[in-house]
Amino acid sequence: MLTQEIFRTTPPTALDVRNLSGGPTAVPLFDGICLQLPPGVSALTGDEGCGKTSLLRIVCGLAPAAQ
């Protein structure tokens, strides 16, 4: 009898952010967010002022994350 081993793998991730806090002012826009984006994601959408640009600036290293 043949047996098969099944290995659990996580899908590939283009961006993995864990416990990130920050924003453009002393009061963080977001606190402790986690985000996983798969390869091929080409848009980040949301309401005006919700922190899209702040998130991308922090992830890219253009702005500091909250301590």
trRosetta pair geometry for C-beta under 8 A, 3 or more apart (Angstrom, degrees):
i j d omega theta_ij theta_ji phi_ij phi_ji
10 13 7.3 -20 135 -25 113 108
11 38 6.4 -23 128 -113 125 110
12 38 7.0 87 87 -148 71 77
12 39 5.8 0 108 -13 116 115
13 16 4.8 58 131 -57 144 102
13 36 5.2 -67 -133 -162 127 98
13 37 6.9 102 -166 66 79 46
13 38 6.4 -76 -117 -101 50 47
13 39 7.8 170 -165 -34 12 73
14 37 5.2 -57 64 101 99 92
14 38 6.2 65 1 151 99 20
14 39 4.5 131 -57 -85 112 55
14 40 7.5 -173 -34 13 144 47
14 41 6.5 -159 49 27 141 100
15 35 6.9 -12 117 114 105 100
15 36 7.1 171 90 -148 63 36
15 37 4.2 20 49 41 102 110
15 41 7.8 -83 22 52 113 132
15 59 7.0 20 -159 -168 130 140
16 35 7.7 176 -150 90 29 59
16 36 5.4 9 -111 -110 71 81
16 37 8.0 -139 -63 28 43 66
17 20 5.0 -30 172 -17 112 135
17 33 6.8 14 117 106 118 89
17 34 6.4 177 98 -148 71 39
17 35 4.3 14 50 49 111 93
17 36 7.6 -155 30 -66 65 45
17 59 6.3 -68 -87 -105 130 111
18 34 5.1 16 -120 -117 57 93
19 32 5.1 -26 -139 -140 64 66
19 33 7.6 144 -120 56 14 32
19 34 6.6 13 -39 -72 47 87
20 30 7.1 28 103 105 85 116
20 32 7.4 130 53 -129 34 12
20 33 5.3 -41 61 59 87 84
20 34 7.7 141 13 -81 85 38
20 35 7.6 -40 26 12 127 105
20 55 7.7 91 117 -138 140 82
20 58 6.6 132 -177 123 125 137
20 59 7.6 -7 -135 -77 163 81
20 65 5.9 -98 -154 -135 82 129
21 28 4.9 -26 176 -142 91 159
21 30 6.4 -150 -131 103 50 65
21 31 4.5 26 -120 -127 108 53
21 32 5.8 12 -66 -37 100 49
21 33 7.5 140 -79 9 50 78
21 65 6.3 95 67 178 58 93
21 66 4.0 -65 111 54 99 119
22 28 5.5 -72 -100 -132 4 100
22 29 7.0 -9 105 36 48 86
22 30 6.8 -3 52 59 55 83
22 54 6.6 -168 116 161 96 107
22 55 7.9 141 74 -98 107 48
22 58 4.8 131 76 -94 157 152
22 63 7.0 138 166 118 138 110
22 64 7.1 -168 -127 111 130 54
22 65 4.5 -103 -56 -142 131 54
22 66 4.5 -170 -85 -16 61 85
23 27 7.0 -31 73 98 137 53
23 28 4.7 140 8 -152 110 44
23 29 3.2 135 -98 -5 130 89
23 30 6.6 138 -57 16 102 64
23 51 6.2 -68 -109 -119 96 112
23 54 5.1 15 -130 179 54 155
23 66 7.3 11 18 -46 71 116
24 29 7.3 39 14 -29 71 121
24 54 5.5 -111 -34 -103 87 118
24 63 7.2 -60 -97 -154 66 154
25 29 7.9 100 35 -46 88 84
28 31 5.0 108 98 -71 138 86
28 66 4.9 -48 -83 -41 122 155
29 50 7.7 123 176 166 124 36
29 51 4.0 161 133 -91 143 125
29 54 5.6 95 29 81 147 159
30 33 4.8 -12 162 -25 128 126
30 51 5.6 130 -26 158 110 170
30 54 7.9 158 10 101 104 122
30 55 7.0 28 20 -83 145 100
31 66 7.5 -38 -109 57 75 150
33 55 7.9 -45 72 -118 151 117
35 55 8.0 60 -7 -170 163 132
37 41 4.5 -91 -174 28 110 153
38 41 6.1 116 63 -33 63 103
41 44 7.9 60 152 -64 114 73
44 52 5.2 153 120 -148 113 107
44 55 7.4 -143 171 80 154 130
44 56 6.9 178 43 -59 158 115
45 52 7.5 -24 -144 -99 9 142
46 50 4.2 -105 143 65 126 144
46 51 7.5 -29 98 51 154 66
46 52 5.2 174 43 -57 116 112
47 50 4.7 99 63 -37 80 122
51 54 4.6 -62 -155 51 71 117
51 55 5.4 80 142 -31 90 97
52 55 5.9 -57 -152 32 24 111
52 56 6.6 15 156 -11 61 108
53 56 5.8 -58 -147 41 32 107
53 57 6.1 34 155 -21 67 107
54 57 5.8 -54 -144 36 29 112
54 58 6.4 26 158 -16 64 107
54 63 6.8 -69 -152 69 65 157
55 58 6.1 -61 -152 37 27 107
55 59 6.2 23 156 -16 65 111
56 59 5.7 -55 -140 40 32 110
56 60 6.0 22 162 -11 67 112
57 60 6.1 -63 -143 45 25 104
57 62 4.3 -87 -159 74 78 107
57 63 4.0 43 133 6 114 114
58 61 7.8 42 -180 -69 29 23
58 62 7.6 -83 -59 55 22 69
58 63 5.1 -57 -75 76 63 94
58 64 7.2 -6 -122 118 86 14
58 65 5.1 91 -162 -79 120 77
